[in-house]
Amino acid sequence: MRSIGVLLVAQVIPYLEQELDKRYKLFRAYDQPQTAQVLSQHASSIRAVVGNSNAGADAELIEALPKLEIVSSFSVGVDRIDLDRCKEKGIRVTNTPDVLTDEVADLAIGLMLALLRRICECDRYVRSGKWKKGDYKLTTKFSGKTVGIIGLGRIGQAIAKRAEGFNCPICYYSRTQKRDSNYKYYPSVVELASNCDILVVACPLTEETHHIINREVINALGPKGYLINIGRGKHVDEAELVPALLEGRLGGAGLDVFENEPTVPEELFGLENVVLLPHVGSGTIETRTAMADLVLGNLDAHFLGNPLLTPLV
Ligand code: DGY
C-alpha cells in the first residue's frame, strides 16, 4: 500500500503520523499554503484524506481530489467533513466512535466538579502562597444538582450514568424523545435550561445545533446555572456567553471547546467562574492511541477491500 497517496490535513499524535508514513505515501498539508503546494503536484495521486476535529474535507478539497475514495477522521465529530458531498460522490467516511466516550464523559464530570467546587481557583490560591487558615470562601455542592443534557447519544448517556452516581437527577433535550430512556425529556433547550442546574452540551455540531446555546438559553439557565461544553465551540454563541458571565447573569461555565480555537475570548481569563480547557476531551494516551488504530484500521480495510470498522458514509 506504500504507493497509495494519503493526505494528512491536521496535526495528529506522532504514532498515527508515523504509522501512516510507514504504510502509505503520506502528504502533509497543515495549512493553506502547504495544501495548495501538495495539491498542485499530487492531487491526482491522493486517494484518502485523514483529518480531525479542526480540519477535514470540505467541498473545495473534495473537488480538488479527483481520485479521493475515503475520508477518515481522527475524531468522533465530523462537522469538518462535507458529508453530503461525500455521499454524492461515493466517498467513504469513517470516524472514531465509542473509544472516546468514557474520556469525554469523565472530562464533563471533571468540569462540573472543578467549576462548582472551584478546584482550579483553589489550586491557584494555594500556589499564590496567600493561604491563611479559615480564609477561603465556600463553594457550591455538586452532588444532587439536576443535570440537563443536550443530546442523549453515546457521550450524553455516559455523562448521565456518571452524574447519577452523584445522585444528580437527569433530564435531557434531543430532537426526538428516546423511547428507551427514563430520564425526563424536555422538547426544547430553553425548557431544559429552565429546569436544570447544570446544562451540558453533548450533541454533534450541525446546522440545527449551531449556537444552540443562545441568549434565551443563557437567560433560562440564569445566575445560579452552569454551562458545560464538551461538544464543539460553535454550539455556543460566545458573543452572548461572555457578557453573561462577566455580568453574573450566568453562574459559570466549564468549556473544553471554543468558537475559534485556539483563540479564547480574553475577557474570560480574569474570571473565577469559568474553567477553560484546550479541547482535551479525548486527550489521553490510551484513547488517542485507540482512535489512531481505528483510523489506520479503516484505511487498511478500505484499501484491502475489507468492510470498514466504523463507517459513517
Ligand atoms: C472528537 O473526537 O470529535 C473530539 O472533539 C476530538 O477531541
Residues whose N, C-alpha, C, O or C-beta is under 5 A from the ligand:
A	BS01	DGY	S53 F74 S75 V76 G77 G231 H279 G281 S282
